[in-house]
Amino acid sequence: MKFCLNTSTIKPQPLIRKIELAAQAGYDGIELWVNDVYDFIGRCGEVRDVEKALADNGLIVPSMIAIRQWGDMDGWEYELVKDEARRRFALCARLGASYIVATPPLEKTETEHLPERYRDLLQIGREEGIKPTFEYISFFKSVHRLANAWEIVQNTDDPDSSIILDAFHNWNSNSTLDDLRAIPREKISHYHIDDAAPGKASTTQTDPDRVMIGEGQIDLAAEIAVLKEKGYDKTVSLELFNAELWEQDPLEVISTGLARMKALFA
């Protein structure tokens, strides 16, 4: 298992500092956000600076986040989304990412068109050298449960299709361990690990409610046991969006997270 850091966990830090901190804490890899890289370039940084930082610190990039609106737009607006997808895919491939996360619609409830749209992204990915992986978001109106996401991935009927798992979204959508068991190991691209705030019911939480693993309500050990049953041994990222943690020492936060991830998977 390769242990990685999703940079949302220390969001306020500058991009290059995030890379340095991940390496200093002992992570194997780092999950970057495309908009962070865009912002870095907009402030006179260069993509080669990010490439160098990753190489100097010996970090892999399991995936990057994200391509959005591909399920929201139609007509000429959808063509613009595909153009942006191509730019993002090329950037992520240059940085060595294996996958880019494809996020479903926030407000739109129709999902019948998503397999065809996901196939479009997969074809662009083949041309640019990266695989888009399908994401489900527990507080979105479209695809919010693991079983629904897996159905769409199956209906896409493409050999490069995959799904990115997330402990928080599984718990917050009342997805089950049987839903997880239904997904073949080879269709899992990556795994986000996180915990859910105590004292607040599932289906009512959003990203800021995530807490450090081991301090919330999720039975992470049970979920990891299912992953082990399946033989999943690829990559996992600590992914938090907690403003209280952002105010703490970032190295201490991510070091704690790494130690707890390793203990859970041991």
C-alpha distance (Angstrom), angle and dihedral (degrees) to the residues before:
residue distance angle dihedral
M1 . . .
K2 3.80 . .
F3 3.82 113.5 .
C4 3.79 114.7 -145.0
L5 3.79 139.6 178.6
N6 3.78 123.0 -128.8
T7 3.79 102.8 -147.0
S8 3.82 93.0 -135.7
T9 3.82 84.5 80.0
I10 3.84 89.4 70.6
K11 3.80 97.1 22.4
P12 3.85 99.6 157.2
Q13 3.81 93.3 59.6
P14 3.83 119.0 97.0
L15 3.79 115.1 -100.5
I16 3.80 99.0 -108.3
R17 3.81 90.5 44.4
K18 3.80 89.6 54.1
I19 3.80 89.3 55.9
E20 3.79 92.1 47.8
L21 3.80 92.8 47.9
A22 3.81 92.9 49.9
A23 3.79 90.7 54.2
Q24 3.79 92.9 43.5
A25 3.82 90.5 53.8
G26 3.79 91.1 51.3
Y27 3.80 103.2 -106.2
D28 3.80 120.8 156.7
G29 3.78 94.4 -144.2
I30 3.77 148.2 0.9
E31 3.81 130.9 -131.6
L32 3.79 108.0 -143.6
W33 3.81 131.6 -159.9
V34 3.80 116.7 -129.4
N35 3.80 91.8 -140.6
D36 3.82 89.6 57.0
V37 3.79 89.1 55.7
Y38 3.82 91.2 46.2
D39 3.81 89.3 51.3
F40 3.81 91.1 48.7
I41 3.81 90.4 52.1
G42 3.81 90.4 46.0
R43 3.81 88.5 57.4
C44 3.82 91.0 56.6
G45 3.80 96.7 -89.0
E46 3.80 122.1 137.1
V47 3.78 130.3 -133.4
R48 3.80 87.9 -125.4
D49 3.83 88.2 61.6
V50 3.81 89.4 59.5
E51 3.81 91.1 45.2
K52 3.80 90.1 51.7
A53 3.81 93.3 47.7
L54 3.81 90.9 51.8
A55 3.81 92.0 47.8
D56 3.81 94.7 43.8
N57 3.80 90.5 51.4
G58 3.80 95.7 42.5
L59 3.80 96.4 -125.6
I60 3.79 128.5 153.8
V61 3.83 120.8 -145.5
P62 3.82 108.1 -137.1
S63 3.80 93.9 -178.7
M64 3.79 143.0 -22.8
I65 3.79 131.6 -135.5
A66 2.98 126.0 -95.3
I67 3.78 164.6 0.3
R68 3.80 111.9 170.5
Q69 3.83 140.6 176.5
W70 3.81 93.6 37.5
G71 3.80 87.7 118.4
D72 3.80 95.2 40.4
M73 3.80 105.1 55.3
D74 3.80 134.1 69.0
G75 3.78 136.6 -169.6
W76 3.79 118.0 0.4
E77 3.81 90.8 -7.1
Y78 3.80 89.6 60.4
E79 3.80 89.0 51.5
L80 3.81 88.3 55.7
V81 3.80 89.9 50.8
K82 3.81 90.1 53.1
D83 3.80 89.8 50.3
E84 3.81 89.6 52.7
A85 3.80 89.9 46.0
R86 3.80 89.7 56.5
R87 3.82 91.3 51.5
R88 3.79 92.7 47.8
F89 3.78 93.8 45.0
A90 3.81 91.6 51.2
L91 3.81 91.2 49.8
C92 3.80 93.1 48.6
A93 3.79 92.3 47.1
R94 3.81 89.8 51.4
L95 3.81 89.3 54.2
G96 3.79 90.3 52.7
A97 3.80 98.6 -108.1
S98 3.79 116.7 159.3
Y99 3.82 94.1 -156.7
I100 3.78 142.6 17.3
V101 3.80 118.4 -151.2
A102 3.83 115.9 -116.8
T103 3.81 108.7 -153.0
P104 3.85 120.7 -154.9
P105 3.82 124.9 -130.7
L106 3.80 118.4 -65.2
E107 3.83 99.8 -150.6
K108 3.79 106.3 9.8
T109 3.80 110.6 95.8
E110 3.82 99.0 -167.7
T111 3.80 112.6 100.7
E112 3.82 104.0 167.2
H113 3.80 91.5 97.9
L114 3.81 95.9 50.0
P115 3.84 99.1 87.9
E116 3.81 90.9 55.5
R117 3.80 91.8 45.1
Y118 3.80 91.5 47.6
R119 3.82 88.7 52.5
D120 3.81 88.2 55.6
L121 3.81 89.9 54.4
L122 3.79 92.3 47.2
Q123 3.81 90.4 54.2
I124 3.81 91.5 50.0
G125 3.79 87.3 48.5
R126 3.80 92.0 54.5
E127 3.80 89.4 52.1
E128 3.82 92.9 49.0
G129 3.81 99.1 38.5
I130 3.80 102.6 -109.9
K131 3.81 137.3 94.0
P132 3.82 121.9 -126.2
T133 3.81 109.9 -141.5
F134 3.80 122.7 -153.1
E135 3.80 118.6 -113.7
Y136 3.81 132.2 -163.1
I137 3.82 121.6 -157.5
S138 3.80 117.7 -155.8
F139 3.81 95.4 -147.2
F140 3.84 96.9 43.4
K141 3.80 120.7 100.9
S142 3.80 96.4 -130.8
V143 3.80 117.2 47.9
H144 3.78 108.5 5.1
R145 3.82 104.8 143.2
L146 3.78 128.8 69.2
A147 3.82 93.3 -128.5
N148 3.82 91.7 53.3
A149 3.80 91.4 49.9
W150 3.79 92.2 48.7
E151 3.81 90.8 50.5
I152 3.80 90.5 54.4
V153 3.80 91.7 47.9
Q154 3.81 89.7 51.3
N155 3.81 92.2 47.4
T156 3.78 89.8 51.6
D157 3.82 86.3 68.5
D158 3.80 95.6 -161.0
P159 3.81 125.0 136.8
D160 3.81 91.6 -135.7
S161 3.82 95.6 51.9
S162 3.80 118.0 117.5
I163 3.78 143.2 160.2
I164 3.80 129.9 -126.9
L165 3.81 113.0 -140.3
D166 3.79 126.4 -142.6
A167 3.81 126.2 -172.0
F168 3.81 93.3 -153.7
H169 3.80 94.5 50.9
N170 3.80 90.9 46.2
W171 3.80 91.7 53.8
N172 3.82 96.4 38.8
S173 3.82 92.2 52.5
N174 3.82 94.7 44.6
S175 3.79 90.4 -116.8
T176 3.79 112.7 165.5
L177 3.79 138.2 -131.1
D178 3.81 87.2 -112.5
D179 3.81 88.5 58.0
L180 3.79 86.9 55.0
R181 3.82 92.9 46.3
A182 3.81 89.8 56.0
I183 3.80 92.9 66.4
P184 3.82 116.5 86.6
R185 3.79 115.2 -125.6
E186 3.81 92.3 -121.0
K187 3.82 91.0 59.0
I188 3.82 93.7 57.5
S189 3.80 111.4 95.3
H190 3.80 101.1 179.6
Y191 3.82 142.5 -24.1
H192 3.81 128.5 -125.4
I193 3.78 114.6 -154.6
D194 3.80 123.3 -160.8
D195 3.79 139.9 129.3
A196 3.81 135.0 -118.8
A197 3.78 125.4 -117.9
P198 3.81 114.2 -99.3
G199 3.79 119.0 -117.2
K200 3.79 96.4 31.7
A201 3.79 123.6 96.2
S202 3.79 126.4 -118.9
T203 3.83 116.0 -97.4
T204 3.84 88.6 35.0
Q205 3.80 99.9 72.5
T206 3.80 129.8 92.4
D207 3.80 134.9 -172.4
P208 3.84 97.5 -71.6
D209 3.83 89.4 57.1
R210 3.80 92.7 67.6
V211 3.79 113.5 112.8
M212 3.79 135.2 -169.7
I213 3.78 112.4 -68.5
G214 3.77 111.9 -92.4
E215 3.82 93.1 29.3
G216 3.79 100.0 80.0
Q217 3.79 145.2 53.9
I218 3.80 104.4 -83.3
D219 3.79 120.2 110.0
L220 3.79 92.4 -135.2
A221 3.79 93.3 167.4
A222 3.81 91.1 60.7
E223 3.80 92.3 49.5
I224 3.79 92.7 47.2
A225 3.80 89.5 49.1
V226 3.81 88.5 59.5
L227 3.80 90.9 49.3
K228 3.80 89.2 51.4
E229 3.82 90.4 49.3
K230 3.79 87.3 56.4
G231 3.80 91.8 48.0
Y232 3.80 93.8 -117.9
D233 3.80 107.4 167.8
K234 3.81 106.4 150.3
T235 3.81 121.4 98.3
V236 3.79 138.8 -28.9
S237 3.82 129.6 -174.2
L238 3.78 131.9 -156.8
E239 3.82 102.0 -129.5
L240 3.81 118.2 -177.0
F241 3.81 132.8 155.4
N242 3.78 98.2 -169.9
A243 3.81 116.4 145.8
E244 3.81 92.3 -159.3
L245 3.79 90.2 57.0
W246 3.81 90.4 47.7
E247 3.82 88.1 62.6
Q248 3.81 93.5 53.3
D249 3.79 129.2 81.0
P250 3.83 102.6 -68.8
L251 3.78 95.9 -147.7
E252 3.78 91.3 52.0
V253 3.80 92.0 48.2
I254 3.78 96.1 51.0
S255 3.80 93.4 40.2
T256 3.80 88.9 55.8
G257 3.78 90.1 48.1
L258 3.79 92.9 50.3
A259 3.79 93.1 49.3
R260 3.79 91.3 50.3
M261 3.80 93.2 47.0
K262 3.78 91.1 51.8
A263 3.81 91.4 47.9
L264 3.81 91.7 51.9
F265 3.78 93.9 49.5
A266 3.83 95.0 41.6
